[in-house]
Amino acid sequence: MAIHKALGIKRDHSGAYDGTWRKTSGAILESENPATGRAIGTVRQATGTEYDACVKAAQKAFERWRMVPGPKRGEYVRRIGNAFREHKEALGTLVSMETGKILQEGLGEVQEAIDIADFAVGLSRQLYGLTMPSERPLHSMREQWHPLGPIGIISAFNFPAAVWAWNSMLALVCGDACVWKPSPKAPLTAIAMTNVARAVLEPDGFGALVSLVIGSNEDVGARMVDDTRLPLVSFTGSSQVGRGVGARIAGRYGRAILECGGNNAIVVMEDADLELALPAILFGAVGTAGQRCTSTRRVLVHKKLAAQVERRLLKAYRGIAIGDPLKKGTLCGPLIDRAAVDTMQATLRRLRDEGGKVIAGGEPLLLKGNLAGGHFVKPAIAVAENHYRSVQEETFAPILFVIKIDDIDDAIRKHNAVPQGLSSAIFTQDVRNAERFLSAIGSDCGIANVNIGTSGAEIGGAFGGEKETGGGRESGSDSWKAYMRRQTNTVNWSRELPLAQGIQFG
């Protein structure tokens, strides 16, 4: 394919990069286009031995990189961001082909990588510490930040480019190296992103800063989680897996950034502007075929508006164009694989058993022609109660649960009564409702919005959530601090040795 050639993806590509593409000896991994069910490339996976070689190379590169001044590191990242710009069309198309998200979303994901590179460039001159007054005369105190080390990145299929960029662009300007284990469902995007970045870094011997290891959970994932050479591991995945990952990393006194499940709700109050709320609900629930961690799973709608909102959602869902994600006008592509389709069906069966009602969609959709082998479904709307198990557990599929509320207190109570805590939103024209939702007694999520949806976070803000979402933060704000180590310095420039707290000793 022309895209493969443009992005340097070869037939039966190596699954390990450590400054050069290594010969790998693991099993063949096939990347499938979920819209057609057909393979678009193969990768020879890495084994534990090849993983170890990549980490050693990243460690060696880190030892040089940490001594490069921050603004100089930022210059490399600026050039990487520009390289993403040059290849945006090809990268976005590949993301769409490999994950099934519509082309506009694929291009948007690559734009996120570009944006975080730009953010990191400015950050490279702003890795600020503090100065603090000492209680001892002729003493000075300060706080500074140092590079942490090689960073492990374990990413999921649904954002195969952006999540790596969120982590790696910040890590690079902070002085760290990266070792990336991508999802086995999107290995070609990982190879392509690595090829773009390595072209900037390799000429100066820094290619291993963006090391890549494509392999099984046993050969690569478990080793990464337990590897003391990686002081930080950023994990994106389910809450169930994240719980074990976090415990194992903590057991070796490592750091973890955990970006796990979401069960995100939009609250629609009695005074909501439905011309704003309904498009936000539609995009949040149907965008990426419901396969975003920030996808809208629940609509908590005031009982006085419930019938109208249901009626208008049903009309909107009838107009959703489902099909080829590369075709202009398509709003919903396929689920990632057949297992995801089966999981969606199982959730809807459980919902019915619990007393809920599916009022739109939900069934598998069998398309013809080139898309006959694709994993398509009709996005579903279901009337439910918040306590149902089918509602409480995240299902990575386009299921929207409509739940009635009585008032703002009932909305907040039901909103917070799920295990996850990633993204949330309220639609209201009452400033008191808005501020209550954003207050300490309001949404318990890491992200809380007013009059916009749950999905589509900007890179300038810290991204992450609470409770079973994991508590980690990536991307903007001061998330860079996770990739560095803090050091407090006290300098005595007197000829005396006074002790703190006025202690007299000896």
N, C-alpha and C positions, 0 to 999 in steps of 0.2 A: 504494500500500500504506500501511496505517496506520503501520507502522514508519518508512517513508520520510518521511511527513509529520511524525511526532514528532521525527525527527532532522534535519529541514530539508533532505532530499535531494530535489532537483527533477528533473523529466524533462530529459534532455540537460544535465546539470549542468556548470557551469564546472569546469575542472581546475586553476585557479590562484587562490590566496587570498594576499593580502599586506596584510591589514587590511581588505580588502573583496574580494568575489568579482569577479575581473576577467573581462572578456569574452575568451574564448580562441578561437584560430583553427586549432588542430590537428585531426587526424583524430578521428573518433568512436571511443571505446573502449566495448566492450560488456562488462558484468559478468555472468558466467554463474553460475547456481546449479549446482554440480557434482552435486547429488543429482537434478536433473531435466534438466540440459542446456539449460535455457531461460534467457533473459536476464532479469535482475531490475532492470536500470537501465543507463543510458548516460552517458558523460562526454565532454565535448569537451576533448581534450587540449591542453596548453600547448605552445607552440613555444619556441625559444631566446630570442626577443625577450621573451616573457612570463616566462620563467625569470629573465632578467636583471632585469626590473622587480621581481620578488619578492625577489631577493637584495638589491637596492638598498633596498627597503623594510625588510627585516630588518636591514640594516646601520644604517639610520637609527634604527630602534626600539632596537637594541642600544646606541647612543650615549646614549640617555636611560636605558635600563633599568639599565645598569651602575652608575649613580649612585644608584639606589634602594637603601636599606639592605637587607642580606640578610634580616633578619626580616620586612621589609615585602614582599619578593619571596616569602617563604614564605607570607605571608597570601594572596597571589593564588593560589598553588599549592594551599593548603588549600581555597579556594573551588572551584578546578577539580576537586579530588578529590571534594568534596561533589556537584558537578554530575555527575560520573561515577556516583556512588551513585544519584542521582535517576533517571538514564537507564540503569541497569545492565541491566534486563530487555530493553529495546529494543536496546541496543548488543550484548548477548550473543546475542540472536536474530539480529541482522544478521550478526555474525561467523560464526555457525553456517550461515546461509543462503549466505554468500558463499564460505566456505572448505570447508564440508562437515563440519567437526568437530561432534561431538554437542553438544547444547545445554548440558549440564553443563560441558563444556570451554569453550564460548563464554562462559558466565557466569563461569567461573573466570578466563578471560583478562582480562575487564573488572575482576574483583576484583584482579588483578595491577596494573592501572593505578591502581586506588584505593589499594592498599597502597603502591606506590612514591611516590604523591603524599603519603601520610601520612609515609613515611620522609623524603622531601625537606623537608617542613615542619620536622621536628626538625633536620634537617641545616642548615637556613638559619641556625641560631644556633650552628653547630658547624664552620664552615669554618676550622678551626684552623691557625695557623702555629706557629712555634717561637721560643723565645728561646735564645740560645747565648752562653756566656762568650767574650769577646774576649781574645786574648793581649796586647792593648795596653792600657795603663792609661787609665782614663776614656774608654773606648769601649764601646759596646753593639752587639750583633748580634742580628738577628731574621730570621725568614723569614715571608713573607706570600704570600697567594694572591689573584690578581686575575682578573676575568672574561676569557675568552679571545676571544670574538667570535661571529659567527654560525656555527652548527654545522650541517653537512649530515648528514641522516639518510636512508639508503637501506635500506628494510625489505623483508622477504620476505612471501610470501602466508600462511605458516602461522601467524604470530602478527601479524596486521595491526593490532592495537591495542596489545598489551603492549610490543612492542619499541620502538615510538615513545615510549610513556610512560616506559619505562626511561631512555631518553636525554633526552627533553624535560623531564621533571619535574626531573631533576638539573640539566640545563643551565639551566633557568629560575632555580632558586634560586642557582646559581653566577653569575648575571648575564648569561647568554648569550641570544641569539635562536636560533631553529631554522628550518631550511628542509628540508622533508620531501618526499622522493620515495618514495611507496609502491609496492608491487608492482602492476603492471597487472592482476593477477588478483584484487585486493581493493581497488579504488578507492573503493567506496561506504563501507566502514568508515573509510577515511581521511577522507573528507568528513564523516562523522558525528562522529568524534572531534574534528576541527578545529572543527566547529560548536559542540560542547559547550564546548571550551576558549575559543573566541573570544568567547562570550557573557560570559565573566568579564573578558576582557582589553580588548575593544573600547571599553567606556564611558570608559576612561582613555587611549585612544589607543595601546594596546599590542597590538592585534590582530596586527600583523606579526611579533610574537615567535613565533607559531606558523604561519609561512608554509607553504603547501602547493603543490607543483607536480607535477601528474600528467602525465607525458609519456613519450616513448620514451627508450630508452637513448642514442640519438644526440642528440636535442634537449635532454634534461635530464640523464641519468645521466653521460654523458661530460663535459659542462660542469661538473657538480658536482665530479667527481673532479679536474678540472684547475683549478678556480676558486681562485685565491689569496686571494679574499675570505673563503673558508671555511677557517679554520686547522685545523679538525678535521672529518673525515668519518667517521661511523659506518656501516659496511657490514655487512649481514647477507645471506648468500647462499652459493653453492657455493664450494668451495675453488678450483676452476678459475678462476672469475671473480674471486674475492678476491685471487688471486695477482697478477693484472694491476692490479686496483684499488690494492692496497698499493704496488706498484712505482711507479705513476703519481703517487700522493700523495706518496710519499717523494721522487720526482724534483723536486717543487716545494717540498720541505722542509716539507710539511704533516704533520699527525698523522692517524693512522688507528686506529679501533677496528674490528677485523676479527672477526666472528663467523661462521665458515664451517662446513664439514662436520664431522659426527661419525660415529664408527664404534664405538658404545658397547657395552661388554660387561658382563655380569653373571657373576661367578665364583661357582660353586656348589661349595663344598668338601664333603668326605665327611661332615662333621659338621653340615652346614647344616640349619636348620629349614625344611623344605619348605613348611610351612603359611604361612611368611612369604615364602619365595622365589618360589613359583609365582604368587601374585597379582601380585607385583612384576614378574615376567617378562611376564605377560599384559598388564598395563597398559602397561608400557614398550614392548612390541612392537606392540600393537594400538591403543593410544590415539592419537588424531588420525590413524588409519589409517596409522601408521608414518611420518607426515610431520612429526615433530619433529626438530630437530637433536640432541636428547637421547634419541631413541627407542632402545630396546634392539635392536641388530642381531645381537649374538652372545651365546650362552650357553656359557660355558666350564665344563663340568660334569665333576666327578670321575668317572673311568671306573667306579667302583663304584656310582655313582648314575645313570649315563647312561640305562640302560634304563628305570628307574623314572621319571625326569624326562621322558623322551620319551613314555612311556605316559600320564602324567598331563597333559602338555601337549596331546597328541592329544585326550584326553577334554575338556579345557577348551575347545579350539578348536572342537570340534563344537557347543558351547553358545553360541558368539558370535552375538549378534543383529546382523545386518547390514541396514542399510536407512535409512529416513528419519532424518536426524540430529536433527530437531526432535521426534521421537516418543519418549516416555518408554520406557525399556527398551532402546533401541538402544545398542550398545556400539561399533559401527564404522560410520562413514559412508563416503562415497565418496572416491576420490582426486580431486585438484584438477582434472584434465582428462584427455582421451584420451591425450595424450602421456605422462602419468605411468603410465597403464595399459600402454602399449606398452613403456615403459622397464622396467617390472617384468617383463613377459613376456620381454624380451630378456635380462635378468639371469638368470632361471631357465633359459633355454635354454643360456646360457653355463655355468651351474653344472653342468648335466647333461653338457655336453661335457667339463667338467673332471673328471668322475668323481663328482660329488655326487649326492644323491638327494633329491627333494622327497617328503616323507612326508605332507604335508597341504596342501590348498588351493593357491593360486597362480593359479587360472584366473579370467578375467573373469566377473562375475556379472550376468546380464541379468534385471532386475526388471520387474515389470509395472505398468500403470497410470501414475500421475503420475511414477513413478521410472524409467520405461522408457528415458529418455535419460540416466540417471545413469552416473557412472564408477565402478562398484562392482567390487570384486575380493574373492576369498576370501583372508584372511590366510594366509600360507604358512609352513610349517616345513620346513627342509631340513637334512639331515646333510651336513657339509662338513669340509674341512680349512682351517686358518687361512690358508694361503698362496695359496688360490685367488684369481684376479683378481676373481671375482664377490663374494668376501668382502672383499677389500682396498679395493674402491671402494664408496663410499656410494651406495645406491639409496634414493631417497625414497619408500618403499613398505613395506607390512607383510610383510617377509621376515625370518624369524628363523633364523639359522644355529646349529645345535647342534654343538659341537666338544668332543671329549673332552680331558681333561687328566690328568696322572699325579699331580701334587702341587702345592704352592704355588709352587715355582720354575718349573715348567712353565706354570702358570697365568699368572704375571706375564710370563714370556717371550712367550707367545702373545698375551696381552692387549696388550702394548706393541708388538707386531710388525705394526702398521698405520700408515699415514701420518697419521691423524687423532688428536687427543688432547683430546676434550671431556669426556665424563662416563664414570664407571666405578663399579662396585659389587662388593662381595664379600659372600656370605652364609656365615657361619661362626660357631661358638660358641667358637672357640679364640682367645684374645686375642693370641697370638703371630702367627697368620695375619692377623688384623685389622691389627695394628700394622705388620707387614711390608708389607702392601698399601698402607698409608698413608705408609710411610717413603720416604726418598730413593731406595731401591732397589726400590720398589713401583710403583704406578700412575703413569704419566707424564702423566696427564690433569689438567686444571684443576679438575675436580670428582672426588672419590673418596669413596664412601659405604660404610658398613658396615651390613648388614641392612636396607637400603632400596634401592629401584631406582635406575636412571639418570635417570629422568624426573621432572619436577615439582619444580624448584628453587625455594627460597624467595627472596624479594626481599632479605632481609637480608644474604645472602652475595654476594660478587663472582661474577658469572657470566661464564664464558669458558673457553677452552682453549688448548692448546699445539700445536706442530707445524703441520700444515696446517689446523687449526682457526683459526689466526690470531694467537693471543696476546693478544687484546683482553679487557677486562673491562668489564662493564656492571652496573647495578643497585646492590647494596648495598656494604657494607664501605667502603673508601676509593676506590671507583670515581669518586667526584666529582672527584678530582684530575685526571682526564683532561680535564675541561671547564674547567680554569682554568690560568693560567700562574703559575709559581713565581718569586718575587723575593726575593733576599737583600739585606738592608739592614745597613749599618754606619754608626753615628752616632758622630762624635768630639765629645765635650762637654768636651774639655780645651783648653788653650791651646798645646799642642804638636802636632807632626805625626810621631809615631813610625811607622815602617814595619813591616809584618808580617815575621816570621821574623828580626827583629832586624837587618835590613839597614841599614847606614849609607851614606847617599848624599849627596855634596857636603859 
